[in-house]
Amino acid sequence: MTLLRRLPLPPPPPPEEIRAWPDRQSLLADRTRALREGTHVALSLRELLTVGFLALWLSLACYLCAKGALLCLDHQDWRQYVPWLLLGALFLTGATGSVALTHRRDRQLRQLLALWQELDRDPASVRQWSQPGRALAWAAGAIGFGALALAFATGPATDLAGAAAFLLAAVHSAAKALDHRRRVRREL
């Protein structure tokens, strides 16, 4: 497995008309396995690093655009600000596309986990799939991204977009940790 390959999502539960578990224990075993795999993917360190990388990429793109805009407002020659604007637009297009794809994948995963969790309730299985250490890492990531956003916000005007990007990453990380906590509490 390469570092760039994403972890696979667990399969969805079978449609209601063809569900055929021999007994409740088989259903609970499949459900626990899917919740464990899905939680492993949702709260993986790779996903947390991806969020950080995308925030950095987005802040760099916004910096390039802001630098070009400031040069344009200073009435510089077009050869000085157009390359900044073009490079910023190129980076911004790639960053926003990657953020959109990551958001879509997270939404798919949340829906899959919700479908599996709706099948039945098994408080005894929570210990097998809850992974509190990973949720704590995401909460710590949210605090770290918030601190970076604050650091960018106190810098020059061109860094304000970086503050927004890292604030978005902090909100995303905190929401992911809280969503996991809500899922565990619903089970208990």
Summary of the structure (lengths in Angstrom):
residues: 188
radius of gyration: 21.1
end to end distance: 34.9
largest distance: 74.9
contacts: 558
relative contact order: 0.16
helix: 81%
strand: 0%
